[in-house]
Structures are given as structure tokens and as C-alpha cells.
């Protein structure tokens, strides 16, 4: 038996091993939210404390709201930083925001398609979507994500029919 026995007599859970790579957003947008949120939250807190020390009983609602706005920016940045697809040999873990990581099997991917997102006349973002046989979304990654090229090569190797169909259809018009 390859499982090791722990001090309580049970067996340890089998680890997934080391991931091959991780696909996640670029660092810049999340860092902007984190830094801006931290600075604004610190300013709001510091300004509230100073105002209360200088003018006891003053209405500090504006500074408290500024601090709360900074905390919201900080949470948005942390949520952006938390989302990722961790890829192993035959499965991957999908984590969105503060949610828990969900295990997905590569054999469950039945449809791969490119998608585009645009805000009117602004930039167009290209993404890659996957669905299972029950039309449940498996993941969405964009072409600017770190690890995207490794991920598409991994998909092409493990799901060649679905990848060929995705490449054949190309970008939606």
C-alpha cells in the first residue's frame, strides 16, 4: 500500500502533486486596486483619527466613507488576484474570486469556443470558454492571462477534437 499512515492510524489524503502551471490574470490590474485601496483606506482611517483628536466630536462621516471605499477597492483587488486555473496532468482546479477551488476533469470538456467582449468602441477582449456535455461552464480564460499559451497547448494535447473545432470556428463575428 503506497499511502502513508499518520500518527492517528488513518491514511493521509492523496495530494494532487505539483501543478504543471497556473493560469491567472495579469498582475497590473489587481495591483492597482490593492495599492489604491490600501492608500485610500489608510488615508480615511488616519484622517478620521486626526480629525477626532483635533476637533473632538466632529462629524467624520466623509472620512469614514473614504476609508470604506478604500476597503472595497482592496477587496476587489484581492478577489481579482485570487481567481486562477491550476492545471495538473489530467485535471485542473478553477477558482473564481473568493470562492473555493473546484476540481474539473479534462475529459469533461466537450465544447471549447473563443468569445469576445467589447465595451462599445473600446478594446475587444478575446476569451476561451469551455463547457461540459450538460452545457455547464467549466472555465473562462482570456488571451492576456499569464499561462494562457501553456494552457492552450495543454488543451490541444488532451482534447484534440474539441480544440480543432474551436480553431476551425475561430473568433465570433
Backbone bond lengths (Angstrom), bond angles and torsions (degrees), N, CA, C in turn:
res aa  C-N    CA-C-N  psi(-1)  N-CA   C-N-CA  omega(-1)  CA-C   N-CA-C  phi
1 X - - - 1.436 - - 1.518 108.13 -
2 X 1.340 117.02 129.06 1.459 121.01 -175.30 1.528 112.97 -86.12
3 X 1.321 118.63 -14.39 1.462 120.40 179.79 1.520 109.53 -72.49
4 X 1.322 116.07 138.57 1.457 118.99 177.43 1.524 109.57 -87.54
5 X 1.318 116.65 151.04 1.454 122.48 -178.84 1.525 108.23 -95.20
6 X 1.340 115.95 131.45 1.460 117.80 178.50 1.525 109.88 -88.72
7 X 1.320 117.88 -179.09 1.465 121.55 -174.76 1.516 113.45 -67.45
8 X 1.334 118.42 -15.33 1.470 120.64 -179.89 1.527 111.37 -96.59
9 X 1.304 118.14 2.52 1.449 120.86 176.83 1.511 114.54 93.44
10 X 1.325 118.31 -7.79 1.464 121.17 178.89 1.513 110.85 -89.68
11 X 1.306 115.54 176.67 1.459 119.45 177.31 1.523 109.40 -102.09
12 X 1.314 115.68 148.13 1.452 120.56 178.84 1.524 109.39 -75.01
13 X 1.314 115.77 148.22 1.454 120.11 176.12 1.522 108.82 -66.53
14 X 1.314 116.03 140.55 1.457 119.55 178.49 1.511 109.55 -70.00
15 X 1.298 116.53 127.52 1.461 121.42 179.26 1.523 109.49 -79.61
16 X 1.306 115.99 154.65 1.458 120.81 178.06 1.518 111.53 -71.88
17 X 1.297 117.04 -13.00 1.453 119.85 -175.67 1.515 109.79 84.70
18 X 1.294 115.18 -172.07 1.456 120.56 -179.87 1.525 109.84 -79.28
19 X 1.322 117.15 137.58 1.467 118.85 176.40 1.526 111.05 -69.87
20 X 1.318 115.53 152.15 1.458 120.52 175.91 1.532 110.09 -70.93
21 X 1.331 116.16 -43.22 1.461 122.31 178.19 1.526 108.53 -167.73
22 X 1.324 115.30 170.71 1.464 122.04 -179.71 1.519 108.12 -126.35
23 X 1.335 116.14 135.80 1.457 122.34 176.53 1.523 107.08 -107.21
24 X 1.351 116.54 122.57 1.454 119.08 179.55 1.521 110.62 -153.53
25 X 1.330 114.49 166.71 1.467 121.15 -178.07 1.520 111.49 -57.64
26 X 1.348 115.95 158.37 1.462 118.48 171.96 1.528 109.99 -62.45
27 X 1.302 116.98 153.51 1.468 120.88 -176.18 1.530 113.61 -71.49
28 X 1.321 118.17 -31.09 1.456 121.50 -170.48 1.535 114.09 -57.54
29 X 1.344 121.20 -51.98 1.466 119.27 -177.67 1.531 113.30 -61.18
30 X 1.309 116.66 -42.57 1.466 118.89 -178.77 1.523 110.53 -67.85
31 X 1.328 117.53 -35.96 1.459 119.86 179.32 1.520 111.75 -68.01
32 X 1.329 116.95 -34.92 1.463 120.14 176.75 1.527 109.55 -60.52
33 X 1.337 117.56 -48.29 1.466 120.90 -179.99 1.527 111.45 -64.16
34 X 1.320 117.06 -41.65 1.469 120.27 -178.04 1.527 111.19 -66.21
35 X 1.321 117.03 -48.13 1.463 120.10 -179.04 1.525 110.71 -66.77
36 X 1.331 117.07 -48.12 1.458 120.65 179.37 1.529 110.95 -60.58
37 X 1.319 116.71 -44.07 1.461 120.54 178.65 1.512 112.60 -62.41
38 X 1.326 116.44 -42.78 1.464 119.94 179.32 1.515 112.35 -64.67
39 X 1.326 116.44 -42.97 1.466 120.60 -179.95 1.525 110.70 -66.01
40 X 1.327 117.01 -46.21 1.468 120.43 -178.68 1.530 110.88 -66.38
41 X 1.329 117.56 -41.57 1.472 120.24 178.57 1.526 110.56 -63.87
42 X 1.327 117.21 -42.98 1.469 120.58 178.81 1.527 110.60 -64.58
43 X 1.336 117.20 -41.52 1.461 120.55 177.81 1.529 110.93 -61.42
44 X 1.333 116.87 -46.45 1.465 120.39 179.95 1.516 112.13 -60.92
45 X 1.314 116.99 -43.15 1.467 121.25 179.69 1.525 110.80 -66.93
46 X 1.320 116.33 -47.43 1.462 120.89 -179.21 1.537 111.43 -63.73
47 X 1.330 116.66 -43.81 1.466 120.10 179.36 1.524 111.23 -63.59
48 X 1.327 117.90 -38.11 1.464 121.56 177.70 1.523 110.77 -63.41
49 X 1.318 116.77 -46.30 1.468 120.98 -179.72 1.526 110.76 -63.82
50 X 1.334 117.11 -46.07 1.472 120.22 -179.32 1.526 110.60 -63.18
51 X 1.324 117.33 -43.19 1.465 120.10 179.73 1.524 111.43 -61.86
52 X 1.322 116.68 -39.96 1.463 119.57 179.82 1.527 111.49 -70.10
53 X 1.333 117.63 -30.85 1.461 120.37 177.29 1.527 111.85 -74.22
54 X 1.338 117.12 -39.02 1.456 121.79 -178.08 1.530 111.25 -76.48
55 X 1.336 116.03 -47.21 1.465 121.68 -178.86 1.534 107.72 -125.20
56 X 1.334 117.41 87.74 1.465 119.63 -179.18 1.533 111.45 -58.19
57 X 1.312 115.53 135.49 1.460 121.53 178.42 1.512 113.87 83.22
58 X 1.341 118.99 5.59 1.465 121.85 179.83 1.527 109.62 -69.63
59 X 1.321 114.89 154.94 1.468 120.78 179.10 1.538 109.02 -80.34
60 X 1.305 117.01 108.93 1.466 122.47 -177.06 1.517 112.23 -102.76
61 X 1.319 117.70 22.92 1.462 121.30 -175.81 1.522 111.75 -57.51
62 X 1.318 117.90 -42.77 1.467 120.53 -177.69 1.524 111.17 -61.66
63 X 1.339 116.58 -44.25 1.466 119.27 -179.06 1.530 111.53 -69.97
64 X 1.321 117.18 -34.22 1.470 120.36 176.46 1.522 109.75 -64.80
65 X 1.345 116.92 -42.48 1.465 120.14 178.01 1.521 111.66 -64.81
66 X 1.322 117.39 -37.23 1.474 120.92 176.18 1.531 109.40 -62.86
67 X 1.315 116.86 -43.71 1.463 120.59 177.85 1.521 112.22 -62.38
68 X 1.337 116.89 -40.65 1.468 120.69 178.02 1.526 111.27 -66.83
69 X 1.342 116.81 -37.76 1.459 120.14 176.83 1.533 109.95 -62.68
70 X 1.320 116.88 -40.25 1.463 120.36 176.58 1.520 111.68 -62.92
71 X 1.338 116.16 -39.17 1.463 120.01 178.11 1.529 110.96 -64.40
72 X 1.328 117.11 -37.43 1.472 120.76 177.60 1.522 110.02 -65.03
73 X 1.346 117.35 -44.69 1.470 120.14 176.63 1.526 110.85 -59.53
74 X 1.305 116.56 -40.84 1.460 121.38 178.93 1.525 110.75 -61.95
75 X 1.321 117.30 -43.32 1.472 120.88 177.94 1.528 111.73 -64.65
76 X 1.328 117.34 -40.49 1.468 120.24 177.83 1.531 110.15 -61.78
77 X 1.306 116.82 -44.64 1.467 120.37 178.34 1.515 112.44 -61.97
78 X 1.324 116.74 -42.10 1.471 120.24 178.64 1.534 111.02 -66.17
79 X 1.332 117.40 -37.53 1.469 120.54 178.05 1.526 110.65 -66.18
80 X 1.326 116.87 -40.69 1.464 119.91 177.25 1.525 111.00 -63.18
81 X 1.313 116.31 -39.52 1.463 120.90 -179.16 1.524 112.08 -70.49
82 X 1.330 117.53 -25.70 1.463 120.73 -175.25 1.525 113.16 -79.94
83 X 1.329 118.66 -26.37 1.463 121.30 -177.47 1.517 111.97 -69.53
84 X 1.340 116.00 135.45 1.465 119.92 -178.29 1.530 110.76 -168.75
85 X 1.318 115.34 163.27 1.468 123.35 170.25 1.521 105.60 -120.93
86 X 1.327 116.39 114.45 1.461 122.27 179.10 1.522 107.61 -98.73
87 X 1.332 116.42 119.68 1.459 121.71 -170.53 1.525 111.15 -104.98
88 X 1.342 115.01 130.77 1.460 123.18 175.12 1.529 107.91 -114.05
89 X 1.310 118.30 -169.15 1.463 120.65 -175.69 1.533 112.35 -65.53
90 X 1.335 119.21 -52.87 1.465 122.07 -175.64 1.516 113.53 -118.84
91 X 1.325 118.54 6.12 1.470 121.06 177.44 1.521 109.24 -150.79
92 X 1.313 115.47 174.43 1.454 120.68 177.93 1.525 108.51 -148.82
93 X 1.312 115.74 156.69 1.459 122.48 178.23 1.519 108.35 -110.89
94 X 1.329 116.71 128.77 1.455 122.01 179.47 1.517 108.25 -109.30
95 X 1.332 116.45 124.66 1.471 121.54 178.94 1.515 107.65 -127.64
96 X 1.333 115.75 125.18 1.464 121.47 177.70 1.513 108.98 -114.41
97 X 1.310 116.88 123.04 1.460 121.02 177.31 1.513 111.90 56.29
98 X 1.340 115.16 -132.85 1.459 120.65 -178.74 1.526 112.58 -90.05
99 X 1.337 118.01 4.06 1.462 121.31 179.19 1.516 111.49 -68.72
100 X 1.318 115.89 168.82 1.462 118.66 179.37 1.530 110.03 -81.70
101 X 1.307 115.59 155.88 1.459 121.29 179.06 1.518 109.23 -72.45
102 X 1.318 115.77 132.25 1.458 121.59 -179.98 1.525 109.56 -110.66
103 X 1.323 114.91 130.66 1.457 120.53 -179.36 1.525 109.61 -80.14
104 X 1.312 115.58 133.13 1.463 122.75 177.25 1.531 107.93 -128.57
105 X 1.302 115.51 140.45 1.466 121.35 178.10 1.528 109.16 -93.34
106 X 1.316 116.41 140.82 1.461 120.20 -179.16 1.526 110.72 -64.53
107 X 1.337 118.28 -30.87 1.460 121.13 -179.78 1.523 112.72 -70.62
108 X 1.328 117.99 -13.93 1.459 121.44 178.72 1.530 112.53 -81.03
109 X 1.320 117.81 -10.21 1.461 120.46 179.34 1.526 108.77 -75.99
110 X 1.339 115.62 116.28 1.463 119.91 179.65 1.523 112.23 -111.21
111 X 1.331 117.26 -23.45 1.458 120.67 179.96 1.529 108.91 -136.92
112 X 1.315 115.88 129.29 1.465 122.97 171.82 1.520 107.44 -120.01
113 X 1.325 117.46 131.05 1.458 121.17 179.61 1.520 110.51 -144.52
114 X 1.318 114.58 144.29 1.459 120.24 170.16 1.521 108.27 -78.57
115 X 1.322 115.75 150.34 1.456 120.89 174.92 1.523 108.16 -138.29
116 X 1.319 115.96 159.43 1.456 120.33 176.63 1.514 109.06 -126.18
117 X 1.318 115.42 145.85 1.454 122.20 175.26 1.511 107.40 -129.75
118 X 1.325 115.57 129.47 1.455 120.06 -178.92 1.517 109.21 -140.85
119 X 1.324 115.01 145.45 1.462 120.65 176.77 1.519 108.23 -105.75
120 X 1.313 116.40 74.75 1.459 120.44 179.83 1.508 111.51 67.26
121 X 1.335 116.67 -117.89 1.455 121.07 -178.05 1.512 113.41 -88.08
122 X 1.352 118.10 4.21 1.460 121.79 -177.78 1.515 112.09 -80.09
123 X 1.309 116.15 -165.83 1.470 119.70 -178.75 1.530 111.54 -68.32
124 X 1.313 114.97 152.23 1.460 121.50 176.65 1.519 108.03 -105.55
125 X 1.326 115.97 129.31 1.451 121.83 179.63 1.519 108.70 -104.86
126 X 1.330 116.42 134.73 1.464 122.07 -179.60 1.517 108.60 -104.44
127 X 1.325 115.84 129.66 1.454 121.53 179.63 1.514 111.56 -123.72
128 X 1.310 115.49 167.25 1.458 122.50 175.92 1.522 107.66 -122.66
129 X 1.329 116.55 121.48 1.463 122.96 -179.27 1.520 109.92 -109.37
130 X 1.318 115.36 151.95 1.469 120.80 173.85 1.515 108.69 -135.57
131 X 1.333 116.22 143.00 1.459 122.68 176.30 1.521 109.61 -131.79
132 X 1.320 115.82 154.18 1.467 119.92 175.30 1.527 109.58 -90.31
133 X 1.335 117.48 -172.80 1.464 121.15 -176.92 1.529 112.63 -68.72
134 X 1.333 118.80 -17.49 1.476 122.28 177.59 1.521 111.70 -97.75
135 X 1.333 116.53 14.57 1.461 124.45 178.74 1.529 112.89 62.20
136 X 1.325 116.02 32.15 1.459 121.52 174.45 1.528 107.64 -94.59
137 X 1.335 115.31 128.84 1.468 119.12 -178.01 1.520 109.99 -64.35
138 X 1.330 115.74 133.15 1.456 122.14 179.11 1.526 111.58 -95.78
139 X 1.333 116.88 -40.70 1.460 120.90 177.75 1.512 109.38 -165.56
140 X 1.328 115.43 165.08 1.459 124.85 170.34 1.515 106.83 -141.23
141 X 1.322 116.43 120.00 1.467 121.76 175.82 1.523 107.55 -128.36
142 X 1.318 115.70 148.82 1.458 120.68 179.47 1.524 109.86 -103.82
143 X 1.326 115.69 158.96 1.459 120.88 -174.74 1.523 113.12 -66.68
144 X 1.340 117.89 -18.93 1.465 119.43 179.57 1.527 112.88 -91.38
145 X 1.328 118.44 2.55 1.465 121.47 178.85 1.523 109.72 -69.55
146 X 1.339 115.22 145.01 1.464 120.20 173.62 1.523 108.28 -66.69
147 X 1.321 118.25 132.24 1.462 122.97 179.79 1.525 113.37 89.32
148 X 1.343 118.28 4.09 1.465 121.20 -177.57 1.532 111.43 -62.54
149 X 1.327 117.97 -44.18 1.468 120.40 -178.18 1.531 111.72 -63.73
150 X 1.330 117.14 -41.93 1.470 120.36 177.07 1.522 110.65 -63.89
151 X 1.340 115.82 -38.58 1.464 120.65 -179.05 1.529 111.24 -65.26
152 X 1.334 117.37 -43.97 1.462 119.26 -179.93 1.533 111.05 -67.26
153 X 1.330 117.75 -35.94 1.469 120.14 176.03 1.526 109.89 -65.15
154 X 1.347 116.99 -39.99 1.467 122.10 178.43 1.526 109.97 -63.44
155 X 1.346 117.00 -43.58 1.471 120.89 178.55 1.524 111.58 -65.23
156 X 1.327 117.00 -42.14 1.466 120.70 -179.98 1.521 111.32 -62.13
157 X 1.328 117.02 -33.44 1.457 120.98 179.83 1.535 112.08 -76.34
158 X 1.321 117.45 -38.15 1.463 121.24 -173.33 1.526 114.08 -94.96
159 X 1.326 118.27 -23.96 1.467 122.39 177.91 1.529 108.67 -132.36
160 X 1.360 117.13 65.78 1.471 120.09 -172.70 1.528 114.13 -63.11
161 X 1.344 118.57 -37.03 1.469 120.21 -178.89 1.531 110.48 -66.41
162 X 1.323 116.20 -45.81 1.463 120.45 -179.23 1.533 110.56 -66.35
163 X 1.333 117.02 -39.62 1.452 120.23 179.54 1.534 111.19 -67.01
164 X 1.326 117.05 -40.16 1.466 120.44 178.65 1.531 110.22 -63.10
165 X 1.330 117.33 -40.77 1.467 120.58 178.46 1.532 110.79 -65.49
166 X 1.313 117.10 -39.66 1.462 122.07 178.15 1.530 110.15 -63.23
167 X 1.311 116.68 -45.22 1.458 120.87 179.24 1.523 110.97 -65.82
168 X 1.340 116.54 -38.09 1.466 121.01 -179.87 1.530 111.20 -63.17
169 X 1.354 116.37 -42.61 1.462 120.53 -179.02 1.536 112.30 -73.85
170 X 1.312 117.23 -31.42 1.465 121.40 177.82 1.511 112.68 66.27
171 X 1.323 115.44 -156.59 1.471 121.07 -178.85 1.516 111.14 -78.54
172 X 1.336 116.92 141.44 1.462 119.22 176.20 1.523 111.28 -69.12
173 X 1.313 116.17 150.22 1.471 120.90 -177.68 1.504 111.27 -84.12
